[in-house]
Amino acid sequence: MLAYAGWLVHKDQALPDTRSRINTLLRALGFVLTLVTSCALASLHWSGLGLPNSAGGVLGELAGRAAPRA
């Protein structure tokens, strides 16, 4: 819903010259990185009892195992 709301706000605006495929790629990569780290932190922080996987889901479980524990 948030992406749809953003699309509604910006659909009639002309694209500035500074917007490029690299800029879009970097933004998408930042979103994916934020999603993965959020799932990993949820997996490390909460136990997720009663859930089929950890609290961060399958993605959080994979990323949480790969993170070094301090």
All heavy atoms as TSV, in Angstrom:
chain	resi	resn	atom	element	x	y	z
A	1	MET	N	N	0.822	-1.184	0.000
A	1	MET	CA	C	0.000	0.000	0.000
A	1	MET	C	C	0.868	1.250	0.000
A	1	MET	O	O	0.500	2.241	-0.617
A	1	MET	CB	C	-0.926	-0.017	1.202
A	1	MET	CG	C	-2.032	-1.044	1.086
A	1	MET	SD	S	-3.154	-1.083	2.484
A	1	MET	CE	C	-3.904	0.514	2.380
A	2	LEU	N	N	2.003	1.166	0.671
A	2	LEU	CA	C	2.893	2.323	0.698
A	2	LEU	C	C	3.466	2.601	-0.689
A	2	LEU	O	O	3.552	3.763	-1.111
A	2	LEU	CB	C	4.014	2.084	1.706
A	2	LEU	CG	C	4.989	3.224	1.922
A	2	LEU	CD1	C	4.270	4.449	2.451
A	2	LEU	CD2	C	6.062	2.803	2.898
A	3	ALA	N	N	3.840	1.551	-1.406
A	3	ALA	CA	C	4.362	1.736	-2.758
A	3	ALA	C	C	3.289	2.308	-3.675
A	3	ALA	O	O	3.562	3.181	-4.509
A	3	ALA	CB	C	4.885	0.409	-3.297
A	4	TYR	N	N	2.057	1.837	-3.524
A	4	TYR	CA	C	0.953	2.350	-4.340
A	4	TYR	C	C	0.687	3.823	-4.032
A	4	TYR	O	O	0.456	4.623	-4.940
A	4	TYR	CB	C	-0.303	1.513	-4.109
A	4	TYR	CG	C	-1.492	1.977	-4.918
A	4	TYR	CD1	C	-1.495	1.840	-6.295
A	4	TYR	CD2	C	-2.590	2.559	-4.306
A	4	TYR	CE1	C	-2.578	2.275	-7.050
A	4	TYR	CE2	C	-3.672	2.984	-5.040
A	4	TYR	CZ	C	-3.665	2.843	-6.416
A	4	TYR	OH	O	-4.727	3.280	-7.154
A	5	ALA	N	N	0.738	4.196	-2.761
A	5	ALA	CA	C	0.536	5.596	-2.389
A	5	ALA	C	C	1.644	6.469	-2.969
A	5	ALA	O	O	1.394	7.573	-3.462
A	5	ALA	CB	C	0.496	5.737	-0.869
A	6	GLY	N	N	2.874	5.977	-2.937
A	6	GLY	CA	C	3.980	6.718	-3.537
A	6	GLY	C	C	3.811	6.874	-5.038
A	6	GLY	O	O	4.122	7.923	-5.617
A	7	TRP	N	N	3.322	5.809	-5.673
A	7	TRP	CA	C	3.083	5.874	-7.110
A	7	TRP	C	C	2.005	6.907	-7.434
A	7	TRP	O	O	2.122	7.655	-8.399
A	7	TRP	CB	C	2.695	4.501	-7.637
A	7	TRP	CG	C	2.392	4.508	-9.093
A	7	TRP	CD1	C	3.280	4.584	-10.129
A	7	TRP	CD2	C	1.092	4.468	-9.692
A	7	TRP	NE1	N	2.614	4.578	-11.324
A	7	TRP	CE2	C	1.262	4.509	-11.090
A	7	TRP	CE3	C	-0.184	4.392	-9.175
A	7	TRP	CZ2	C	0.196	4.486	-11.963
A	7	TRP	CZ3	C	-1.251	4.362	-10.051
A	7	TRP	CH2	C	-1.050	4.413	-11.436
A	8	LEU	N	N	0.939	6.954	-6.633
A	8	LEU	CA	C	-0.130	7.925	-6.866
A	8	LEU	C	C	0.375	9.358	-6.738
A	8	LEU	O	O	-0.039	10.239	-7.489
A	8	LEU	CB	C	-1.282	7.698	-5.890
A	8	LEU	CG	C	-2.164	6.485	-6.161
A	8	LEU	CD1	C	-3.204	6.340	-5.051
A	8	LEU	CD2	C	-2.844	6.586	-7.509
A	9	VAL	N	N	1.273	9.584	-5.805
A	9	VAL	CA	C	1.799	10.935	-5.594
A	9	VAL	C	C	2.675	11.362	-6.771
A	9	VAL	O	O	2.626	12.502	-7.223
A	9	VAL	CB	C	2.587	11.003	-4.267
A	9	VAL	CG1	C	3.373	12.294	-4.163
A	9	VAL	CG2	C	1.643	10.852	-3.095
A	10	HIS	N	N	3.461	10.444	-7.315
A	10	HIS	CA	C	4.475	10.810	-8.309
A	10	HIS	C	C	4.125	10.442	-9.742
A	10	HIS	O	O	4.929	10.675	-10.637
A	10	HIS	CB	C	5.806	10.152	-7.950
A	10	HIS	CG	C	6.367	10.638	-6.662
A	10	HIS	ND1	N	6.873	11.900	-6.490
A	10	HIS	CD2	C	6.489	10.035	-5.456
A	10	HIS	CE1	C	7.277	12.049	-5.249
A	10	HIS	NE2	N	7.052	10.934	-4.588
A	11	LYS	N	N	2.958	9.897	-10.019
A	11	LYS	CA	C	2.654	9.405	-11.364
A	11	LYS	C	C	2.534	10.514	-12.408
A	11	LYS	O	O	2.837	10.308	-13.565
A	11	LYS	CB	C	1.401	8.547	-11.358
A	11	LYS	CG	C	0.124	9.304	-11.147
A	11	LYS	CD	C	-1.070	8.392	-11.232
A	11	LYS	CE	C	-2.330	9.217	-11.055
A	11	LYS	NZ	N	-3.510	8.439	-11.296
A	12	ASP	N	N	2.114	11.693	-12.021
A	12	ASP	CA	C	1.917	12.778	-12.986
A	12	ASP	C	C	3.114	13.716	-13.081
A	12	ASP	O	O	3.094	14.642	-13.877
A	12	ASP	CB	C	0.673	13.576	-12.623
A	12	ASP	CG	C	-0.595	12.762	-12.787
A	12	ASP	OD1	O	-0.606	11.866	-13.659
A	12	ASP	OD2	O	-1.564	13.014	-12.044
A	13	GLN	N	N	4.140	13.487	-12.308
A	13	GLN	CA	C	5.311	14.359	-12.330
A	13	GLN	C	C	6.278	13.914	-13.415
A	13	GLN	O	O	6.467	12.722	-13.652
A	13	GLN	CB	C	6.014	14.344	-10.981
A	13	GLN	CG	C	5.195	14.932	-9.869
A	13	GLN	CD	C	5.931	14.900	-8.543
A	13	GLN	OE1	O	7.034	14.401	-8.454
A	13	GLN	NE2	N	5.304	15.441	-7.516
A	14	ALA	N	N	6.894	14.873	-14.060
A	14	ALA	CA	C	7.911	14.565	-15.064
A	14	ALA	C	C	9.179	14.089	-14.355
A	14	ALA	O	O	9.513	14.557	-13.259
A	14	ALA	CB	C	8.217	15.804	-15.895
A	15	LEU	N	N	9.865	13.154	-14.973
A	15	LEU	CA	C	11.093	12.641	-14.379
A	15	LEU	C	C	12.215	13.657	-14.525
A	15	LEU	O	O	12.432	14.192	-15.612
A	15	LEU	CB	C	11.506	11.331	-15.054
A	15	LEU	CG	C	10.567	10.154	-14.861
A	15	LEU	CD1	C	11.075	8.962	-15.652
A	15	LEU	CD2	C	10.461	9.805	-13.404
A	16	PRO	N	N	12.936	13.933	-13.452
A	16	PRO	CA	C	14.070	14.863	-13.561
A	16	PRO	C	C	15.215	14.210	-14.332
A	16	PRO	O	O	15.276	12.998	-14.482
A	16	PRO	CB	C	14.465	15.133	-12.102
A	16	PRO	CG	C	13.927	13.973	-11.345
A	16	PRO	CD	C	12.735	13.475	-12.092
A	17	ASP	N	N	16.113	15.027	-14.823
A	17	ASP	CA	C	17.247	14.521	-15.593
A	17	ASP	C	C	18.214	13.707	-14.752
A	17	ASP	O	O	18.957	12.892	-15.279
A	17	ASP	CB	C	17.995	15.680	-16.250
A	17	ASP	CG	C	17.151	16.349	-17.321
A	17	ASP	OD1	O	16.261	15.677	-17.875
A	17	ASP	OD2	O	17.386	17.536	-17.591
A	18	THR	N	N	18.223	13.930	-13.437
A	18	THR	CA	C	19.168	13.231	-12.572
A	18	THR	C	C	18.748	11.793	-12.295
A	18	THR	O	O	19.531	11.024	-11.769
A	18	THR	CB	C	19.333	13.965	-11.235
A	18	THR	OG1	O	18.063	14.055	-10.602
A	18	THR	CG2	C	19.902	15.351	-11.444
A	19	ARG	N	N	17.523	11.430	-12.623
A	19	ARG	CA	C	17.045	10.075	-12.375
A	19	ARG	C	C	17.552	9.157	-13.484
A	19	ARG	O	O	17.373	9.420	-14.658
A	19	ARG	CB	C	15.524	10.078	-12.346
A	19	ARG	CG	C	14.941	8.840	-11.795
A	19	ARG	CD	C	13.470	9.023	-11.640
A	19	ARG	NE	N	13.025	8.212	-10.521
A	19	ARG	CZ	C	11.795	8.105	-10.130
A	19	ARG	NH1	N	10.866	8.791	-10.756
A	19	ARG	NH2	N	11.474	7.353	-9.130
A	20	SER	N	N	18.182	8.104	-13.085
A	20	SER	CA	C	18.728	7.177	-14.065
A	20	SER	C	C	18.483	5.746	-13.609
A	20	SER	O	O	17.951	5.507	-12.529
A	20	SER	CB	C	20.220	7.421	-14.235
A	20	SER	OG	O	20.897	7.087	-13.036
A	21	ARG	N	N	18.885	4.813	-14.423
A	21	ARG	CA	C	18.727	3.408	-14.060
A	21	ARG	C	C	19.615	3.050	-12.875
A	21	ARG	O	O	19.240	2.232	-12.045
A	21	ARG	CB	C	19.051	2.516	-15.248
A	21	ARG	CG	C	18.020	2.599	-16.336
A	21	ARG	CD	C	18.375	1.655	-17.464
A	21	ARG	NE	N	17.508	1.893	-18.588
A	21	ARG	CZ	C	16.604	1.039	-19.009
A	21	ARG	NH1	N	16.476	-0.118	-18.390
A	21	ARG	NH2	N	15.853	1.304	-20.035
A	22	ILE	N	N	20.776	3.647	-12.795
A	22	ILE	CA	C	21.676	3.395	-11.666
A	22	ILE	C	C	21.039	3.869	-10.370
A	22	ILE	O	O	21.084	3.173	-9.352
A	22	ILE	CB	C	23.048	4.082	-11.884
A	22	ILE	CG1	C	23.791	3.436	-13.040
A	22	ILE	CG2	C	23.885	4.064	-10.627
A	22	ILE	CD1	C	24.266	2.025	-12.754
A	23	ASN	N	N	20.431	5.040	-10.401
A	23	ASN	CA	C	19.770	5.579	-9.217
A	23	ASN	C	C	18.643	4.652	-8.776
A	23	ASN	O	O	18.501	4.351	-7.592
A	23	ASN	CB	C	19.236	6.974	-9.529
A	23	ASN	CG	C	18.733	7.679	-8.294
A	23	ASN	OD1	O	18.818	7.170	-7.182
A	23	ASN	ND2	N	18.187	8.864	-8.495
A	24	THR	N	N	17.841	4.195	-9.719
A	24	THR	CA	C	16.746	3.281	-9.406
A	24	THR	C	C	17.275	1.958	-8.871
A	24	THR	O	O	16.738	1.399	-7.916
A	24	THR	CB	C	15.885	3.046	-10.656
A	24	THR	OG1	O	15.431	4.307	-11.145
A	24	THR	CG2	C	14.695	2.170	-10.346
A	25	LEU	N	N	18.338	1.453	-9.465
A	25	LEU	CA	C	18.947	0.209	-9.014
A	25	LEU	C	C	19.485	0.335	-7.590
A	25	LEU	O	O	19.295	-0.564	-6.762
A	25	LEU	CB	C	20.062	-0.210	-9.964
A	25	LEU	CG	C	20.790	-1.492	-9.621
A	25	LEU	CD1	C	19.852	-2.679	-9.756
A	25	LEU	CD2	C	21.990	-1.675	-10.502
A	26	LEU	N	N	20.126	1.443	-7.283
A	26	LEU	CA	C	20.652	1.654	-5.936
A	26	LEU	C	C	19.532	1.760	-4.901
A	26	LEU	O	O	19.653	1.242	-3.790
A	26	LEU	CB	C	21.530	2.899	-5.893
A	26	LEU	CG	C	22.886	2.771	-6.564
A	26	LEU	CD1	C	23.610	4.118	-6.568
A	26	LEU	CD2	C	23.730	1.723	-5.879
A	27	ARG	N	N	18.451	2.394	-5.265
A	27	ARG	CA	C	17.313	2.492	-4.341
A	27	ARG	C	C	16.694	1.127	-4.094
A	27	ARG	O	O	16.341	0.783	-2.965
A	27	ARG	CB	C	16.264	3.448	-4.887
A	27	ARG	CG	C	16.695	4.895	-4.798
A	27	ARG	CD	C	15.644	5.790	-5.440
A	27	ARG	NE	N	16.091	7.148	-5.473
A	27	ARG	CZ	C	15.444	8.147	-4.892
A	27	ARG	NH1	N	14.327	7.923	-4.260
A	27	ARG	NH2	N	15.926	9.364	-4.957
A	28	ALA	N	N	16.538	0.347	-5.148
A	28	ALA	CA	C	15.982	-0.997	-5.002
A	28	ALA	C	C	16.905	-1.878	-4.175
A	28	ALA	O	O	16.452	-2.654	-3.325
A	28	ALA	CB	C	15.732	-1.614	-6.374
A	29	LEU	N	N	18.195	-1.767	-4.395
A	29	LEU	CA	C	19.173	-2.528	-3.625
A	29	LEU	C	C	19.130	-2.131	-2.149
A	29	LEU	O	O	19.205	-2.986	-1.264
A	29	LEU	CB	C	20.579	-2.324	-4.183
A	29	LEU	CG	C	21.689	-3.119	-3.537
A	29	LEU	CD1	C	21.474	-4.608	-3.768
A	29	LEU	CD2	C	23.022	-2.690	-4.102
A	30	GLY	N	N	18.968	-0.856	-1.875
A	30	GLY	CA	C	18.842	-0.394	-0.495
A	30	GLY	C	C	17.604	-0.934	0.176
A	30	GLY	O	O	17.631	-1.310	1.351
A	31	PHE	N	N	16.502	-1.004	-0.569
A	31	PHE	CA	C	15.274	-1.565	-0.008
A	31	PHE	C	C	15.450	-3.045	0.313
A	31	PHE	O	O	15.054	-3.505	1.385
A	31	PHE	CB	C	14.113	-1.373	-0.986
A	31	PHE	CG	C	12.862	-2.086	-0.548
A	31	PHE	CD1	C	12.102	-1.588	0.490
A	31	PHE	CD2	C	12.463	-3.252	-1.171
A	31	PHE	CE1	C	10.960	-2.246	0.909
A	31	PHE	CE2	C	11.328	-3.918	-0.763
A	31	PHE	CZ	C	10.571	-3.412	0.281
A	32	VAL	N	N	16.043	-3.795	-0.596
A	32	VAL	CA	C	16.256	-5.228	-0.375
A	32	VAL	C	C	17.190	-5.452	0.805
A	32	VAL	O	O	16.949	-6.324	1.645
A	32	VAL	CB	C	16.786	-5.904	-1.658
A	32	VAL	CG1	C	17.254	-7.321	-1.393
A	32	VAL	CG2	C	15.719	-5.891	-2.733
A	33	LEU	N	N	18.242	-4.659	0.897
A	33	LEU	CA	C	19.175	-4.779	2.016
A	33	LEU	C	C	18.486	-4.465	3.343
A	33	LEU	O	O	18.698	-5.159	4.340
A	33	LEU	CB	C	20.375	-3.859	1.804
A	33	LEU	CG	C	21.502	-3.960	2.806
A	33	LEU	CD1	C	22.121	-5.352	2.758
A	33	LEU	CD2	C	22.551	-2.920	2.529
A	34	THR	N	N	17.639	-3.453	3.370
A	34	THR	CA	C	16.885	-3.123	4.572
A	34	THR	C	C	15.934	-4.250	4.951
A	34	THR	O	O	15.805	-4.599	6.136
A	34	THR	CB	C	16.098	-1.816	4.366
A	34	THR	OG1	O	17.011	-0.774	4.042
A	34	THR	CG2	C	15.309	-1.442	5.598
A	35	LEU	N	N	15.287	-4.846	3.970
A	35	LEU	CA	C	14.370	-5.953	4.232
A	35	LEU	C	C	15.107	-7.156	4.812
A	35	LEU	O	O	14.663	-7.752	5.794
A	35	LEU	CB	C	13.654	-6.343	2.942
A	35	LEU	CG	C	12.639	-7.469	3.040
A	35	LEU	CD1	C	11.448	-7.007	3.868
A	35	LEU	CD2	C	12.207	-7.897	1.669
A	36	VAL	N	N	16.249	-7.500	4.228
A	36	VAL	CA	C	17.015	-8.659	4.707
A	36	VAL	C	C	17.534	-8.425	6.121
A	36	VAL	O	O	17.422	-9.297	6.987
A	36	VAL	CB	C	18.176	-8.977	3.738
A	36	VAL	CG1	C	19.128	-10.003	4.326
A	36	VAL	CG2	C	17.633	-9.480	2.410
A	37	THR	N	N	18.082	-7.253	6.381
A	37	THR	CA	C	18.616	-6.995	7.718
A	37	THR	C	C	17.503	-6.909	8.764
A	37	THR	O	O	17.698	-7.334	9.900
A	37	THR	CB	C	19.452	-5.704	7.748
A	37	THR	OG1	O	18.678	-4.616	7.248
A	37	THR	CG2	C	20.711	-5.855	6.937
A	38	SER	N	N	16.336	-6.395	8.387
A	38	SER	CA	C	15.215	-6.363	9.329
A	38	SER	C	C	14.759	-7.766	9.691
A	38	SER	O	O	14.487	-8.065	10.854
A	38	SER	CB	C	14.043	-5.588	8.728
A	38	SER	OG	O	14.397	-4.262	8.486
A	39	CYS	N	N	14.688	-8.636	8.705
A	39	CYS	CA	C	14.306	-10.030	8.973
A	39	CYS	C	C	15.358	-10.723	9.835
A	39	CYS	O	O	15.023	-11.496	10.740
A	39	CYS	CB	C	14.125	-10.785	7.669
A	39	CYS	SG	S	12.685	-10.277	6.728
A	40	ALA	N	N	16.636	-10.459	9.573
A	40	ALA	CA	C	17.701	-11.069	10.363
A	40	ALA	C	C	17.661	-10.585	11.813
A	40	ALA	O	O	17.811	-11.382	12.744
A	40	ALA	CB	C	19.059	-10.764	9.744
A	41	LEU	N	N	17.436	-9.303	12.018
A	41	LEU	CA	C	17.354	-8.772	13.379
A	41	LEU	C	C	16.146	-9.327	14.118
A	41	LEU	O	O	16.239	-9.624	15.317
A	41	LEU	CB	C	17.308	-7.248	13.348
A	41	LEU	CG	C	18.627	-6.558	13.012
A	41	LEU	CD1	C	18.413	-5.061	12.858
A	41	LEU	CD2	C	19.668	-6.841	14.070
A	42	ALA	N	N	15.029	-9.473	13.431
A	42	ALA	CA	C	13.853	-10.063	14.064
A	42	ALA	C	C	14.122	-11.506	14.448
A	42	ALA	O	O	13.722	-11.966	15.517
A	42	ALA	CB	C	12.652	-9.978	13.123
A	43	SER	N	N	14.818	-12.217	13.597
A	43	SER	CA	C	15.147	-13.614	13.874
A	43	SER	C	C	16.103	-13.740	15.057
A	43	SER	O	O	15.983	-14.668	15.861
A	43	SER	CB	C	15.766	-14.249	12.625
A	43	SER	OG	O	16.139	-15.565	12.878
A	44	LEU	N	N	17.044	-12.828	15.174
A	44	LEU	CA	C	18.010	-12.871	16.273
A	44	LEU	C	C	17.400	-12.396	17.591
A	44	LEU	O	O	17.802	-12.850	18.662
A	44	LEU	CB	C	19.233	-12.018	15.938
A	44	LEU	CG	C	20.126	-12.547	14.818
A	44	LEU	CD1	C	21.193	-11.521	14.488
A	44	LEU	CD2	C	20.734	-13.871	15.182
A	45	HIS	N	N	16.450	-11.477	17.527
A	45	HIS	CA	C	15.923	-10.865	18.739
A	45	HIS	C	C	14.778	-11.664	19.366
A	45	HIS	O	O	14.744	-11.855	20.571
A	45	HIS	CB	C	15.468	-9.434	18.437
A	45	HIS	CG	C	15.019	-8.677	19.637
A	45	HIS	ND1	N	15.876	-8.307	20.647
A	45	HIS	CD2	C	13.797	-8.238	20.006
A	45	HIS	CE1	C	15.194	-7.663	21.583
A	45	HIS	NE2	N	13.933	-7.606	21.209
A	46	TRP	N	N	13.811	-12.109	18.553
A	46	TRP	CA	C	12.646	-12.812	19.063
A	46	TRP	C	C	12.765	-14.305	18.777
A	46	TRP	O	O	13.303	-14.716	17.758
A	46	TRP	CB	C	11.369	-12.275	18.439
A	46	TRP	CG	C	11.076	-10.883	18.897
A	46	TRP	CD1	C	10.731	-10.490	20.145
A	46	TRP	CD2	C	11.120	-9.691	18.109
A	46	TRP	NE1	N	10.547	-9.135	20.187
A	46	TRP	CE2	C	10.778	-8.616	18.950
A	46	TRP	CE3	C	11.409	-9.429	16.784
A	46	TRP	CZ2	C	10.712	-7.309	18.503
A	46	TRP	CZ3	C	11.351	-8.134	16.330
A	46	TRP	CH2	C	11.005	-7.089	17.199
A	47	SER	N	N	12.210	-15.104	19.663
A	47	SER	CA	C	12.338	-16.555	19.502
A	47	SER	C	C	11.383	-17.098	18.450
A	47	SER	O	O	11.698	-18.070	17.778
A	47	SER	CB	C	12.082	-17.247	20.838
A	47	SER	OG	O	10.747	-17.034	21.253
A	48	GLY	N	N	10.203	-16.544	18.292
A	48	GLY	CA	C	9.256	-17.014	17.298
A	48	GLY	C	C	8.596	-18.320	17.684
A	48	GLY	O	O	8.311	-19.156	16.827
A	49	LEU	N	N	8.372	-18.527	18.975
A	49	LEU	CA	C	7.715	-19.751	19.422
A	49	LEU	C	C	6.319	-19.844	18.821
A	49	LEU	O	O	5.571	-18.873	18.781
A	49	LEU	CB	C	7.642	-19.787	20.948
A	49	LEU	CG	C	8.982	-19.864	21.669
A	49	LEU	CD1	C	8.780	-19.759	23.162
A	49	LEU	CD2	C	9.704	-21.140	21.310
A	50	GLY	N	N	5.964	-21.008	18.367
A	50	GLY	CA	C	4.664	-21.222	17.765
A	50	GLY	C	C	4.615	-20.901	16.284
A	50	GLY	O	O	3.592	-21.078	15.645
A	51	LEU	N	N	5.707	-20.409	15.741
A	51	LEU	CA	C	5.770	-20.118	14.316
A	51	LEU	C	C	6.504	-21.264	13.614
A	51	LEU	O	O	7.394	-21.887	14.197
A	51	LEU	CB	C	6.509	-18.803	14.060
A	51	LEU	CG	C	5.868	-17.544	14.625
A	51	LEU	CD1	C	6.781	-16.349	14.428
A	51	LEU	CD2	C	4.531	-17.285	13.963
A	52	PRO	N	N	6.162	-21.551	12.369
A	52	PRO	CA	C	6.847	-22.644	11.680
A	52	PRO	C	C	8.338	-22.366	11.452
A	52	PRO	O	O	9.139	-23.284	11.411
A	52	PRO	CB	C	6.108	-22.766	10.355
A	52	PRO	CG	C	5.282	-21.558	10.210
A	52	PRO	CD	C	5.108	-20.960	11.570
A	53	ASN	N	N	8.710	-21.124	11.321
A	53	ASN	CA	C	10.113	-20.731	11.186
A	53	ASN	C	C	10.436	-19.755	12.303
A	53	ASN	O	O	9.673	-19.595	13.235
A	53	ASN	CB	C	10.365	-20.090	9.822
A	53	ASN	CG	C	10.272	-21.093	8.699
A	53	ASN	OD1	O	10.847	-22.169	8.779
A	53	ASN	ND2	N	9.521	-20.763	7.666
A	54	SER	N	N	11.545	-19.094	12.206
A	54	SER	CA	C	11.899	-18.107	13.228
A	54	SER	C	C	11.043	-16.854	13.053
A	54	SER	O	O	10.247	-16.751	12.129
A	54	SER	CB	C	13.386	-17.772	13.126
A	54	SER	OG	O	13.648	-17.110	11.912
A	55	ALA	N	N	11.239	-15.890	13.931
A	55	ALA	CA	C	10.435	-14.668	13.889
A	55	ALA	C	C	10.664	-13.876	12.601
A	55	ALA	O	O	9.769	-13.196	12.131
A	55	ALA	CB	C	10.763	-13.789	15.092
A	56	GLY	N	N	11.819	-13.987	12.009
A	56	GLY	CA	C	12.116	-13.263	10.774
A	56	GLY	C	C	11.781	-14.034	9.517
A	56	GLY	O	O	12.077	-13.583	8.415
A	57	GLY	N	N	11.166	-15.201	9.668
A	57	GLY	CA	C	10.827	-16.010	8.509
A	57	GLY	C	C	12.042	-16.755	7.984
A	57	GLY	O	O	13.102	-16.800	8.617
A	58	VAL	N	N	11.879	-17.344	6.834
A	58	VAL	CA	C	12.976	-18.111	6.228
A	58	VAL	C	C	14.140	-17.189	5.898
A	58	VAL	O	O	15.309	-17.515	6.145
A	58	VAL	CB	C	12.481	-18.852	4.969
A	58	VAL	CG1	C	13.623	-19.548	4.270
A	58	VAL	CG2	C	11.390	-19.830	5.312
A	59	LEU	N	N	13.841	-16.030	5.356
A	59	LEU	CA	C	14.894	-15.078	5.007
A	59	LEU	C	C	15.648	-14.619	6.246
A	59	LEU	O	O	16.877	-14.545	6.247
A	59	LEU	CB	C	14.290	-13.876	4.280
A	59	LEU	CG	C	15.245	-12.804	3.798
A	59	LEU	CD1	C	16.222	-13.376	2.792
A	59	LEU	CD2	C	14.469	-11.673	3.180
A	60	GLY	N	N	14.936	-14.338	7.317
A	60	GLY	CA	C	15.582	-13.918	8.555
A	60	GLY	C	C	16.409	-15.021	9.175
A	60	GLY	O	O	17.457	-14.776	9.753
A	61	GLU	N	N	15.935	-16.261	9.065
A	61	GLU	CA	C	16.690	-17.381	9.609
A	61	GLU	C	C	18.008	-17.572	8.859
A	61	GLU	O	O	19.054	-17.786	9.468
A	61	GLU	CB	C	15.842	-18.651	9.528
A	61	GLU	CG	C	16.430	-19.821	10.273
A	61	GLU	CD	C	15.479	-20.996	10.296
A	61	GLU	OE1	O	14.257	-20.790	10.193
A	61	GLU	OE2	O	15.976	-22.112	10.435
A	62	LEU	N	N	17.957	-17.480	7.540
A	62	LEU	CA	C	19.182	-17.618	6.748
A	62	LEU	C	C	20.166	-16.475	7.005
A	62	LEU	O	O	21.359	-16.696	7.194
A	62	LEU	CB	C	18.841	-17.685	5.260
A	62	LEU	CG	C	18.108	-18.931	4.790
A	62	LEU	CD1	C	17.691	-18.769	3.346
A	62	LEU	CD2	C	18.987	-20.159	4.981
A	63	ALA	N	N	19.651	-15.259	7.015
A	63	ALA	CA	C	20.525	-14.098	7.226
A	63	ALA	C	C	20.992	-14.032	8.682
A	63	ALA	O	O	22.126	-13.621	8.959
A	63	ALA	CB	C	19.797	-12.816	6.860
A	64	GLY	N	N	20.153	-14.456	9.627
A	64	GLY	CA	C	20.533	-14.437	11.033
A	64	GLY	C	C	21.610	-15.436	11.360
A	64	GLY	O	O	22.491	-15.189	12.179
A	65	ARG	N	N	21.570	-16.594	10.723
A	65	ARG	CA	C	22.637	-17.581	10.924
A	65	ARG	C	C	23.964	-17.116	10.360
A	65	ARG	O	O	25.010	-17.465	10.868
A	65	ARG	CB	C	22.249	-18.904	10.280
A	65	ARG	CG	C	21.212	-19.668	11.033
A	65	ARG	CD	C	21.000	-21.005	10.392
A	65	ARG	NE	N	19.865	-21.677	10.989
A	65	ARG	CZ	C	19.330	-22.785	10.520
A	65	ARG	NH1	N	19.826	-23.316	9.435
A	65	ARG	NH2	N	18.314	-23.322	11.117
A	66	ALA	N	N	23.904	-16.356	9.284
A	66	ALA	CA	C	25.135	-15.885	8.638
A	66	ALA	C	C	25.770	-14.735	9.418
A	66	ALA	O	O	26.962	-14.473	9.268
A	66	ALA	CB	C	24.832	-15.425	7.208
A	67	ALA	N	N	24.991	-14.044	10.248
A	67	ALA	CA	C	25.523	-12.923	11.009
A	67	ALA	C	C	26.352	-13.416	12.189
A	67	ALA	O	O	25.946	-14.341	12.885
A	67	ALA	CB	C	24.369	-12.058	11.523
A	68	PRO	N	N	27.504	-12.809	12.407
A	68	PRO	CA	C	28.306	-13.211	13.584
A	68	PRO	C	C	27.648	-12.762	14.864
A	68	PRO	O	O	27.131	-11.657	14.965
A	68	PRO	CB	C	29.625	-12.495	13.363
A	68	PRO	CG	C	29.310	-11.350	12.478
A	68	PRO	CD	C	28.139	-11.774	11.647
A	69	ARG	N	N	27.607	-13.629	15.840
A	69	ARG	CA	C	27.001	-13.285	17.136
A	69	ARG	C	C	28.072	-12.721	18.052
A	69	ARG	O	O	29.137	-13.284	18.203
A	69	ARG	CB	C	26.350	-14.506	17.751
A	69	ARG	CG	C	25.215	-14.992	16.871
A	69	ARG	CD	C	24.499	-16.118	17.547
A	69	ARG	NE	N	23.510	-16.648	16.614
A	69	ARG	CZ	C	22.217	-16.644	16.858
A	69	ARG	NH1	N	21.766	-16.192	17.988
A	69	ARG	NH2	N	21.371	-17.129	15.992
A	70	ALA	N	N	27.715	-11.611	18.666
A	70	ALA	CA	C	28.669	-10.963	19.568
A	70	ALA	C	C	28.426	-11.356	20.996
A	70	ALA	O	O	27.416	-11.727	21.423
A	70	ALA	CB	C	28.560	-9.453	19.419
